[in-house]
Amino acid sequence: MLSELSGEGWVFVDPPEQTDSASVVGRYEGEPIKAGVRTEKIADTSEVLHQKYRTGSYNLEVKIDFDIGRGQVRVEEANDS
């Protein structure tokens, strides 16, 4: 799933299902998106939650905009330099 989203920019996702594990941060086209280790908390306010994770060879950003009630993800290949 992450390889499909890599380089696509910000993409709207559906929320996790109640039966999903805690590592699932959203669903894209019905498929779960799992986050790895959180590397950065960019924002955590009453308007937005924005965090960055390292998942395998990808950086995964998750942003939830509480004003519009939608979540988004952005996936990029990680630079290991």
C-alpha positions as CSV (number, residue, x, y, z in Angstrom):
1,M,0.0,0.0,0.0
2,L,2.7,2.5,0.9
3,S,4.5,1.9,-2.4
4,E,1.3,2.8,-4.3
5,L,1.0,6.1,-2.3
6,S,4.6,7.1,-2.4
7,G,5.2,10.3,-4.2
8,E,1.5,11.0,-4.7
9,G,1.3,14.0,-2.3
10,W,-1.4,14.4,0.2
11,V,-4.2,11.8,-0.2
12,F,-7.5,11.7,1.7
13,V,-8.1,8.5,3.6
14,D,-11.0,7.0,5.5
15,P,-10.7,6.4,9.2
16,P,-9.6,3.0,10.6
17,E,-12.3,0.4,11.1
18,Q,-13.2,-0.6,14.7
19,T,-11.6,-4.0,14.1
20,D,-8.3,-2.6,12.9
21,S,-5.2,-2.9,15.1
22,A,-3.8,0.2,16.8
23,S,-1.1,0.5,14.2
24,V,-3.6,1.3,11.4
25,V,-3.9,5.1,10.9
26,G,-6.4,5.0,8.0
27,R,-7.7,3.2,5.0
28,Y,-7.2,3.9,1.4
29,E,-9.5,2.2,-1.1
30,G,-10.6,-0.1,1.7
31,E,-7.0,-1.3,2.5
32,P,-5.4,-0.5,5.9
33,I,-2.4,1.9,6.2
34,K,-0.2,0.9,9.0
35,A,2.2,3.3,10.7
36,G,5.5,2.3,12.2
37,V,7.6,4.3,14.7
38,R,6.5,7.9,15.3
39,T,9.5,10.1,14.5
40,E,8.0,13.5,14.9
41,K,4.9,15.3,16.2
42,I,4.5,18.3,13.9
43,A,1.2,19.6,15.3
44,D,-1.3,18.6,18.0
45,T,-3.9,21.3,18.4
46,S,-7.7,21.4,18.6
47,E,-7.7,22.0,14.8
48,V,-5.2,19.5,13.5
49,L,-3.1,16.5,14.5
50,H,0.0,16.1,12.2
51,Q,2.5,13.3,12.9
52,K,5.4,11.7,11.0
53,Y,6.2,8.0,11.1
54,R,9.0,5.8,9.7
55,T,7.5,2.6,8.3
56,G,10.0,0.3,6.6
57,S,11.7,2.3,3.8
58,Y,9.0,5.0,3.8
59,N,8.3,8.2,5.7
60,L,4.5,8.4,6.4
61,E,2.9,11.7,7.4
62,V,-0.6,11.6,8.9
63,K,-2.7,14.7,9.2
64,I,-6.2,14.8,10.7
65,D,-8.0,18.1,10.2
66,F,-10.7,18.2,12.9
67,D,-12.4,21.3,11.3
68,I,-13.4,19.3,8.1
69,G,-13.4,15.9,9.8
70,R,-11.0,14.3,7.3
71,G,-7.7,12.5,7.4
72,Q,-4.8,12.7,4.9
73,V,-1.6,10.8,4.4
74,R,1.6,11.6,2.5
75,V,4.2,8.9,1.7
76,E,7.7,9.5,0.6
77,E,10.7,7.1,0.3
78,A,13.0,7.7,3.2
79,N,16.5,9.1,2.6
80,D,19.0,7.1,4.6
81,S,21.9,9.4,4.0
